[in-house]
Each structure stands twice: as structure tokens, then as C-alpha cells.
Amino acid sequence: MEKANVKPAEGKLGIMVVGNGAVATTFMTGVLMARKGLAKPVGSMTQYDKIRVGKGSDKQYLKYNEIVPMASLSDIVFGTWDVYPQNAYQSAVYAQVLKKEDIEPVREELEQIVPMKAAFDKNYAKRLDGDNVKQCKTRWDMVEQLREDIRNFKQEKGCARIVVLWAASTEIFVPVDEQVHYRLEDLEAAMKADDRQRVAPSMCYAYAALKEGCPFIMGAPNTTIDIPAMWQLAEQTKMPIAGKDFKTGQTLVKSGFAPIISTRCLGLNGWFSTNILGNRDGLVLDEPQNFRTKEVSKLSTLETILKAENQPDLYTDYYHKVRINYYPPRNDNKESWDNIDIFGWMGYPMQVKINFLCRDSILAAPVCLDLCLLSDLAARAGRFGTQRFLSFFLKSPMHDYTQGEEATNHLYQQYTMLKNAIREMGGYEADEEMD
């Protein structure tokens, strides 16, 4: 075994979260509780999963931090931006995801996490009304103010490294425009010209993070870093990027269940997915332009797993529909229904129905932790640009669509990519193949 050249995880790791709502505060509270030994980080691959390294008599199953140098929970320092000024304790209570007894023990630490003013444009999330917002003359000014925030936070908190994570609302759909989004100089020119139609606030966060030497993770389905201009910037700054959209409930089920249909060579006539949720995410998605962004992300999963060109008898012309309904009584306890019309021997129809009563933020929090720790690891290992091995955690994984590349959405293939990347960074052979 040859030890890979990964820098050690020394010093504090700052995690700066865009958004201080249900997902962000559940994530922060859970980390603070876990490091006091008062809760368990269930659902986190970096804390629980074991990977086989070596074969034959050399075979052993190790946790991630036994293979590669990972930042520990005790190294993490949190910062946040939000349009609402409430601190993380107030916001966690308001979100009504966690019980009071699971927040109180870390109240003091949460109260110290006070959101900085957000870089915000109401046109991108019409349902949000907060006033904790930066006054920005142009999109370029927005970038400069965010860069200053990152520098100040790093210095004040004495952080060795920073990761920036988007856990804020879904923005309205921004179509990729070759005139602005394909070349870095065009994107910068658009920011300076204050092109508010084609430069979303999230792009300013991503640009600022990468320029300040921080990995950036897009946890919503926004176009943000899924554009060639940002890939160029990530290459220029030698920083990892990952996105888009946390894979938590329904899409997790879809990326795990669709392989059952394909592996068993069963046919598909249609897959209808609907969701009800009542948190701030649901409120924002009630706006058609914001839902469009989410719909594109959720629809992409099936089409790359059940492909007509591979099996024309089984997957030609199936009907795939996705719906999200805002329903306030449910708050963060999302419910998803999937009705799957399949067919088998001699074309006889059958149905599968899945009813997942999930908790959105409870599923998202460990994904936030894993993406932050693994992006920090990637940066220390000298990996930059799109981190395809993180697709396991993402609903609509980034890929180079300009070259006709397809995203890998098959959960078990994504898991193989994840394990192989950890093996490689640990100096072991990447010894599993993806067919």
C-alpha cells in the first residue's frame, strides 16, 4: 500500500452555511449534540460506514477516518448567512423539527451562531420576506461583500480551512445561457454589468467561496455551479465543487428502487411521484418558477437508470410525473407517495406503491455533514472541480453535459464511486468496477 498525498486535517474547519432554516439548524444542533455525546449522528456515512480495503488475507473493513485523515466533529465551527436575523437557537426552535430537550443542551453554542446579512434578491424567492439583507449595488459588489464575510469569519474564528454549503431555498429556474455561463470571463463581466436575470445570488456565493479557497456545495437544485464558467473557476482555484440538491427522501428511494426494476428486467409503464410538505422549502416551492428548478432535478433520476436504448422492450415511452404540494400542517414531516406501474412476463401489469413518511431535515442533516467533511478531504487531497464521487448524496449529480456526459444516478454505482475515491485517497487500490 502506498500512502496517498493527503494533507492532515489540522486546525479548525469552518462550515459556513447559506441559510439558517430547518436543515441548517438541524445539522448544526446534531453536530453540537453528537460531540457532547448527547446524540448519535445516525445516517452519516463518514461517522458510521465501513469500507473494505485490500483483498484476500489483507482484507479489512475500516471506517473512513481509519483510511483517510478526516476532520473530527470537535474541529467544526459554524457560521451562517440568512435573510432572517434570528440566531441558530431561535431558528431551531422556530423550525419545530427537533424537540426542546434536544436543543437546550447546546443552547449557548447555538445562540452564538448569528446569521450575517444574506446576499439576496427577492425575485429569486418571492415567498421570503426577511430584512437581514445586504445592500448591493451590483452582483460584483455582492461577490466582494461575501468574500469579505468569509475572510472575516476565518480570521475571527481562527479556522484553518472553510467549506461553504448552500442549505437555503430553491431559487427560480435559471436556464443555462452560453453567452454568460460558458466562459468565466463572460460570467465575471455579467456580474460587473449587474445582469440580475442570468446571475443568481447563489452564483455570487459560489464565486466568492471558490475565490477565497473554499470548496462549495450546492444543496438545492439551483443552476449555480452546474455551468462551465464555474468549472473553470474551480480548476483555476484548485477547489472541489459538488452539487446539486441533497438526496434525502423520494429520490433516494427512486435511485435505490429503480435498479431493482432494471436488474430484474421488468418493464415500466409509468412512475408517479407526489410530495406534501409544509416547511419553508415547501412555501418557496409553491411558486411555479421555483418548483420548475426542483422538477428538473427530480425528473433526471429515472431517465439515466431505466434507458430505452438499452432495453427498448422494457423502457420505451414510460410516463414519469413529479408533484410537490405545499401543505402547512405537515411542517418538516414530508410525505411522499410513489405509484409505480410495472409489467412482467408476457406484458402482464403489476403495481408497486411506496409511502415514505420522512422527516426532511433529519435526512438532510447527515448528508450536509458528509458533503462538508468529504469536500474538505477532497481539497486536502488536491482534488478539484466536480467531485463525481459525491453523487451518492445528491439528487441531480453534476456532469459535463457539454461533452454529452450523463450523470450516474444508480445508487449502488454511486456507492462504488464513493468507496473507490476514499480508497484512492487512502493510498489503496480502487478495486471495485462499475459496469
PEBEL-V40428 format. One record per run of one state. SS is the DSSP state (a for helix, b for strand, c for the rest). FROM is the first residue (numbers start at 1). TO is the last residue. If there is no record, write none. Layout:
BEGIN
ss/from/to
SS/FROM/TO
SS/FROM/TO
END
This chain:
BEGIN
ss/from/to
c/1/11
b/12/18
c/19/21
a/22/35
c/36/44
a/45/48
c/49/49
b/50/53
c/54/55
a/56/58
c/59/59
b/60/63
a/64/67
c/68/72
a/73/75
b/76/82
c/83/87
a/88/95
c/96/99
a/100/102
c/103/103
a/104/111
c/112/115
b/116/118
c/119/121
a/122/124
c/125/132
b/133/133
c/134/138
a/139/157
c/158/158
b/159/166
c/167/177
a/178/181
c/182/183
a/184/192
c/193/200
a/201/211
c/212/214
b/215/218
c/219/227
a/228/237
c/238/239
b/240/243
c/244/245
b/246/246
c/247/249
a/250/263
c/264/266
b/267/277
c/278/279
a/280/285
c/286/287
a/288/303
c/304/311
a/312/315
c/316/318
b/319/326
c/327/327
a/328/330
c/331/334
b/335/343
c/344/344
a/345/347
c/348/348
b/349/357
c/358/359
a/360/380
c/381/384
b/385/386
c/387/387
a/388/393
b/394/394
c/395/400
a/401/403
c/404/410
a/411/425
c/426/435
END
